Amino acid sequence: MGDAFFLARPRRFGKSLLLSTFEALFSGRRDLFDGLWIGDNAIAERKSDFMKSYDLDETFPIVKLNLASLKSNHCLETDLKEALQTIAKSHGLEISGTSISRVFSNLILDINSKYQKKVVLLIDEYDAPVSENINNLVLVDENQKILKNFYSQLKAREDELRFVFITGVTSYEFIWQTGVLNHLYNLTMDDRFSSICGFTYEEMDKCFKEFLPVTLDILKHKKAIGNSDTISDLRKKIYNKYDGYSWDGITRVLNPFSLINFFSRNWFDNYWADHESSSKFLTGFVFNDPLIFSKTLLSKLTDKMIKFNNPNSLAPEPVLFQTGYLTIDKIVPGSMDTEYYLRIPNDEISAKLKTDFTGYLFSIINKTPTEEKTVFRKAILNEDAKTISTLLTANFSKLPAQHHEPTESRYHGLLFFYFLGMPDVEVLCEPAGSEGTPDLVVKFEDGLHIIIELKYQSDKTPTFSRKDDKFGEKKNNIENKTEIKIIKEKKFKTEIVKITKRLAEKGLKAIEDINYSAPYLIDAKKIIRMGLGIYGRGYCAALLEKDSQDIFR
C-alpha cells in the first residue's frame, strides 16, 4: 500500500481522533497503547498491511495541520503560510519562501534536515477551505488553485515523508483527478477499512457494556421506554436510531458522535443531525432546492458519481452520501461499471428529513401531515381511486416549477417524503423481496399496508400538446377563439386521463404478476395494491385493488 493514505468520512465521525492516534504512535507514546493491539504488535521487524513496520520506541518529527481552523473565507494562502510558520517555530525553525508551495516544501525539507529523520504529515479536513465557502464560487475557485499548489508538494517531497494521512469529508475532482493527490491510497471505500471510524455492534457492546443496564433504568424512570423493555430491546432501539452507516454495503457502523452523547445524557436525541458542524454544509447546499433528497434517494450511482464531486457544479448524490445523510445500501458489481444504491441510514436522519424537508413539502400544499394522512387513509379504505388521483395531482401541481423534473425517480422520491412526513406511518422505499422490489410500501399503524408501483411518462417528447392542432378541430368552422381553446383543453385532459390510467394499469399488473404483496401477508391486516401513473409535471391516476389474499384479523 505504501505510506500515504486518504480517508473521507462525514464530520464528527472520529477522523481527528484517528489522526491524534497516529500522532501518539509516531511520537513514541507507548504508555497510551499498553494492553492494546498497537502496543502488542509494535515490533520493528513486523510488516503491517497498513503501513511499514513501526516501533513505539522510535519517534519521528510530526507536522499536523487542521485546515478547518483556518480563516478560509479571508485569505487562504496567508493563513496557510502563518500556520506553517507556527509549526516551524515549534521545531525551532524559520522557513523562507514567497509562494505557499515553496513554504510548505521548505518546511518539510528543513524539519527532515534538522532531525535527520523523515517527517510524519497529518492533515485534517483537507477540503474545508472549499466546502465551507461552497456558496461563493469566486472564493471557491481561488481556494482550489491555492490548495492544488499546496498539495502538489506531497508528491514532490515524497522521499522526505515517513507517513502521510489526510482526512476530509468530500472528494473533489480538482484534487484527485488532476494528479495532485493520486499517489495517496484511498481507504474511503476499501472494505478492509469499512469500520475504521464509528462503532460496530461488537464494539458498542464491548465499550458500553457497563453503561447499558444503567441507561436502561434511567430511560425507564424517565418513561422514555417501556417498563418491560430489556437490554436487548434497548440495543435494538439504539441500532435503529444511530446505526446503518456503510461504505461497502455490508459492514454497518453506528454514528460515534450520537452514540457517545446518548450514553452521556441517557436520552435519545438527534445529536449528530442537529449539530451545527454536521448541518452547515448541507444547509448551504440545499438552500436553493429543499427537496433535493427526492432527486437522489433512488439513484443508481457509478464509481465516479459516488466518489468525486465538482465544487463548481455539485451533484447531490455524492454530496449527500459523503456528508452522512445517505449511505450505501448495496453494491452491485457489473461488467462495465459498479452500481451503488443509497438509502437513509437510520431514524436520526429520517427524523431530520421529516423536520427540514418533508415539512417544507407540506407547507407548500398548505396542509398538516396529520390532516393529509386522514384524508389519504379514508380514500384508501374506500378504494376511492378518483380521490387519490385528485389529491396527488393537486399536491404535485402546487410545487414550484423548479422542483419538477421529467424522471420517475423524482416523483418516486417526492412520494416517499410525502408519506414519510405523515405521523405514525412507516414507508419502505424499494424494499427487498424474493420476487422483486415494489416502489413503495406504506404501513399504517393499524395494520393497513399499501403496495405502490409507480409508472411515469415524461412530457418532454409529447404525443400531443395544448399548442398544436392534433385534436382534429377545424379552425375554419369555428370562429370563436375561446371555443377553440375550450375544445383543446378538453381534448388535452382526455388524453392525460388515458395516458395516466394506462400507466396505472401497468403498475397494478406488475404488483399482481410479481406478487409484491407476498412478504406482507402475515404482518398486514389489510393489503391494498395501488398502481400509480404519473405524466409530465405530476398529473396522476391511481388504480386500487384489494389483495386477493387479504384478510381482516
LUMTIMAR-172489 format. One record per residue (C-alpha): y negated, z, x. Coordinates in steps of 0.5 Angstrom, whole numbers, padded with zeros to 4 digits, always signed. Layout:
REM residues N
YZX...
REM end
This chain:
REM residues 553
+0000+0000+0000-0005+0001+0006-0010+0007+0005-0016+0004+0001-0015+0006-0007-0019+0005-0013-0017+0009-0020-0021+0008-0026-0021+0013-0032-0025+0015-0037-0031+0020-0036-0029+0027-0035-0021+0026-0034-0021+0029-0027-0023+0024-0023-0028+0028-0019-0023+0034-0018-0018+0029-0015-0023+0027-0010-0024+0034-0009-0017+0035-0008-0017+0029-0002-0023+0033+0001-0019+0039+0002-0013+0035+0004-0016+0032+0010-0021+0038+0011-0014+0042+0013-0015+0047+0007-0007+0049+0008-0009+0055+0004-0010+0051-0002-0004+0048-0002+0001+0053+0000+0007+0053-0005+0005+0046-0008+0008+0039-0007+0003+0037-0002+0004+0043+0002+0011+0043+0002+0011+0035+0004+0006+0036+0009+0010+0033+0015+0007+0029+0021+0013+0024+0021+0014+0023+0014+0012+0016+0011+0009+0017+0004+0009+0011-0001+0002+0013-0003-0001+0014+0004+0000+0014+0011+0003+0021+0014-0001+0027+0014-0001+0033+0017-0005+0039+0014-0007+0042+0021-0010+0035+0023-0018+0034+0020-0022+0028+0019-0029+0027+0018-0031+0026+0011-0036+0022+0007-0037+0024+0000-0041+0021-0005-0042+0021-0012-0046+0015-0015-0047+0018-0022-0052+0023-0018-0057+0018-0016-0063+0016-0020-0060+0009-0021-0066+0008-0026-0071+0008-0021-0070+0005-0014-0062+0005-0013-0063+0003-0005-0068+0008-0004-0064+0013-0007-0057+0011-0003-0061+0011+0003-0063+0018+0002-0056+0020+0000-0053+0017+0006-0058+0020+0011-0057+0027+0008-0049+0026+0009-0051+0024+0016-0055+0030+0017-0050+0035+0015-0046+0032+0021-0052+0033+0026-0054+0025+0026-0060+0021+0025-0058+0014+0023-0062+0008+0023-0063+0001+0019-0067-0002+0014-0062-0005+0009-0057-0001+0005-0051-0005+0008-0054-0003+0015-0055+0004+0014-0048+0005+0011-0045+0001+0017-0048+0005+0022-0046+0012+0018-0039+0010+0019-0040+0008+0026-0044+0014+0028-0039+0019+0025-0033+0015+0028-0036+0015+0035-0038+0023+0034-0031+0026+0033-0027+0020+0036-0023+0020+0029-0023+0015+0023-0027+0017+0017-0025+0019+0010-0029+0016+0005-0029+0018-0002-0034+0015-0007-0034+0018-0015-0037+0014-0021-0038+0008-0016-0040+0004-0023-0045+0009-0025-0052+0005-0023-0050-0001-0027-0046+0003-0033-0052+0008-0034-0057+0002-0035-0053-0003-0039-0059-0004-0044-0063-0006-0038-0061-0013-0036-0066-0014-0031-0065-0007-0027-0057-0008-0028-0058-0015-0024-0062-0011-0019-0057-0006-0018-0051-0011-0018-0054-0014-0012-0055-0007-0008-0048-0005-0010-0045-0011-0007-0049-0011-0001-0047-0003+0000-0039-0004-0002-0039-0010+0003-0039-0005+0009-0032-0002+0007-0028-0008+0009-0033-0010+0015-0031-0002+0017-0024-0002+0015-0022-0001+0023-0026+0006+0023-0024+0008+0016-0018+0013+0015-0017+0013+0008-0021+0011+0002-0021+0013-0005-0026+0010-0010-0026+0012-0018-0030+0010-0024-0030+0008-0031-0031+0001-0031-0028-0005-0027-0034-0010-0026-0033-0017-0024-0039-0017-0020-0035-0013-0015-0028-0014-0016-0028-0022-0017-0033-0023-0011-0028-0021-0006-0032-0014-0004-0027-0009-0006-0021-0014-0007-0018-0010-0001-0017-0004-0005-0010-0002-0008-0012-0001-0015-0008+0004-0018-0011+0004-0025-0005+0001-0029+0000+0002-0024+0006+0005-0028+0008+0010-0022+0001+0013-0023+0000+0013-0030+0000+0020-0031-0005+0022-0024-0010+0024-0029-0009+0028-0035-0003+0033-0037+0004+0030-0039+0008+0034-0044+0012+0038-0039+0005+0039-0035+0002+0042-0041+0008+0047-0042+0008+0049-0035+0001+0050-0034-0001+0053-0041+0006+0056-0043+0003+0064-0043-0003+0061-0047+0001+0058-0053+0003+0065-0056-0004+0068-0055-0007+0062-0058-0002+0061-0064-0004+0069-0066-0012+0067-0065-0011+0061-0070-0007+0065-0075-0012+0070-0075-0018+0065-0076-0014+0062-0081-0014+0055-0078-0006+0054-0078-0001+0057-0083+0002+0064-0082+0009+0061-0082+0007+0056-0076+0011+0057-0070+0009+0055-0062+0013+0048-0064+0008+0047-0070+0002+0049-0065+0005+0044-0060+0005+0038-0065-0002+0039-0067-0004+0039-0060-0001+0033-0059-0004+0030-0065-0011+0032-0063-0011+0030-0056-0005+0026-0054-0004+0019-0054-0007+0016-0047-0003+0011-0044-0005+0006-0038+0002+0003-0038+0004+0003-0045+0010+0008-0044+0007+0015-0041+0003+0019-0045-0002+0024-0043-0007+0029-0046-0014+0029-0045-0015+0034-0040-0023+0036-0042-0021+0037-0049-0014+0041-0048-0018+0046-0043-0023+0047-0048-0018+0048-0053-0015+0054-0050-0021+0057-0047-0024+0057-0054-0018+0057-0058-0020+0053-0063-0019+0045-0065-0025+0041-0064-0027+0034-0061-0029+0037-0055-0029+0030-0051-0031+0025-0056-0037+0030-0058-0039+0031-0050-0046+0027-0048-0043+0024-0042-0037+0021-0046-0041+0018-0051-0047+0016-0048-0045+0009-0045-0041+0008-0052-0047+0009-0056-0052+0004-0052-0046-0001-0052-0045-0001-0060-0053+0000-0061-0053-0007-0064-0046-0007-0067-0044-0001-0070-0038-0004-0073-0035-0006-0066-0029-0003-0067-0027-0007-0072-0027-0013-0067-0022-0010-0062-0017-0006-0065-0012-0012-0067-0014-0016-0061-0008-0018-0056-0011-0018-0049-0009-0021-0043-0010-0018-0036-0017-0021-0034-0019-0019-0041-0017-0012-0041-0018-0010-0033-0025-0013-0032-0032-0014-0035-0038-0017-0034-0044-0013-0035-0049-0018-0037-0044-0020-0043-0040-0014-0044-0033-0016-0048-0032-0010-0053-0024-0010-0051-0024-0007-0044-0030-0003-0045-0027+0001-0051-0021+0001-0047-0024+0003-0040-0028+0009-0044-0023+0012-0047-0024+0010-0054-0018+0006-0055-0011+0006-0051-0005+0002-0049+0000+0002-0055+0005-0003-0052+0005-0008-0046+0009-0015-0048+0010-0019-0041+0010-0026-0042+0012-0033-0038+0004-0035-0038+0001-0028-0039+0002-0021-0040-0001-0019-0047-0004-0012-0048-0004-0008-0055-0009-0003-0056-0010+0003-0061-0014+0009-0063-0011+0015-0058-0011+0021-0062-0014+0025-0068-0020+0027-0064-0022+0020-0063-0020+0018-0070-0025+0023-0073-0031+0021-0068-0030+0014-0071-0030+0017-0078-0036+0020-0077-0040+0015-0073-0037+0008-0075-0034+0009-0082-0040+0013-0084-0044+0007-0083-0040+0002-0087-0040+0007-0093-0048+0008-0092-0048+0000-0093-0044+0000-0099-0048+0006-0102-0042+0010-0104-0039+0016-0101-0032+0016-0098-0029+0020-0104-0032+0016-0110-0029+0010-0107-0022+0013-0106-0022+0015-0113-0024+0008-0116-0019+0005-0111-0014+0009-0112-0015+0008-0120-0015+0001-0120-0008+0001-0115-0004+0005-0120-0007+0001-0126-0004-0005-0122-0011-0008-0123-0012-0014-0118-0018-0016-0121-0022-0010-0120-0019-0009-0113-0021-0016-0111-0028-0015-0114-0029-0008-0111-0027-0011-0104-0031-0018-0105-0038-0013-0107-0037-0009-0101-0036-0014-0096-0042-0018-0099-0046-0012-0097-0045-0012-0090-0051-0016-0086-0049-0023-0083-0048-0021-0076-0042-0017-0078-0038-0022-0081-0034-0026-0076-0029-0032-0078-0023-0029-0076-0017-0025-0079-0017-0019-0074-0025-0018-0076-0023-0017-0083-0017-0013-0082-0021-0008-0077-0026-0007-0083-0021-0006-0088-0018-0001-0083-0024+0003-0082-0025+0002-0090-0019+0006-0091-0020+0011-0085-0026+0014-0088-0023+0016-0094-0021+0023-0095-0014+0025-0095-0012+0018-0093-0007+0016-0088-0008+0009-0085-0003+0006-0081-0005-0001-0077+0001-0006-0076+0006+0000-0076+0012-0002-0072+0019-0003-0077+0025-0006-0075+0024-0012-0080+0017-0013-0077+0010-0010-0078+0005-0011-0084-0002-0011-0083-0004-0004-0086+0000+0002-0090-0004+0006-0093-0002+0013-0095-0005+0017-0100-0004+0025-0100+0000+0025-0107+0006+0020-0104+0003+0013-0106+0004+0008-0101+0000+0001-0101+0003-0004-0096-0002-0009-0095-0001-0016-0092-0008-0020-0091-0009-0027-0090-0015-0031-0088-0018-0037-0088-0025-0039-0085-0031-0043-0088-0032-0046-0081-0028-0052-0083-0029-0052-0090-0026-0057-0095-0032-0056-0100-0039-0054-0100-0045-0052-0104-0049-0057-0101-0044-0063-0102-0042-0068-0108-0035-0067-0107-0034-0064-0114-0035-0070-0118-0041-0069-0122-0045-0076-0122-0053-0075-0121-0055-0081-0124-0052-0078-0131-0055-0071-0130-0063-0071-0130-0064-0063-0130-0063-0061-0122-0062-0054-0125-0056-0056-0129-0053-0060-0122-0054-0053-0119-0050-0049-0124-0045-0054-0124-0044-0054-0117-0044-0046-0117-0038-0046-0122-0034-0051-0118-0035-0047-0112-0033-0041-0115-0027-0044-0118-0025-0047-0111-0026-0040-0108-0021-0037-0113-0016-0042-0112-0016-0041-0104-0016-0033-0104-0011-0033-0109-0006-0038-0105-0008-0034-0099-0006-0027-0103+0001-0030-0106+0003-0032-0098+0001-0024-0096+0005-0022-0102+0011-0026-0101+0011-0024-0094+0012-0017-0096+0018-0018-0100+0021-0023-0095+0021-0019-0089+0022-0012-0093+0016-0009-0090+0017-0003-0095+0024-0001-0093+0021+0004-0088+0017+0008-0093+0023+0008-0099+0025+0016-0097+0018+0019-0096+0014+0015-0101+0014+0017-0109+0011+0010-0111+0010+0004-0107+0005-0002-0109+0005-0008-0105-0001-0012-0104-0002-0019-0102-0010-0020-0100-0013-0027-0099-0020-0027-0096-0024-0033-0095-0031-0034-0091-0035-0028-0091-0031-0024-0095-0029-0027-0101-0023-0023-0103-0017-0024-0108-0012-0019-0109-0005-0019-0112-0001-0013-0113+0006-0012-0115+0010-0005-0115+0016-0005-0111+0023-0006-0114+0026+0000-0111+0020+0004-0113+0022+0011-0116+0018+0017-0118+0020+0024-0116
REM end
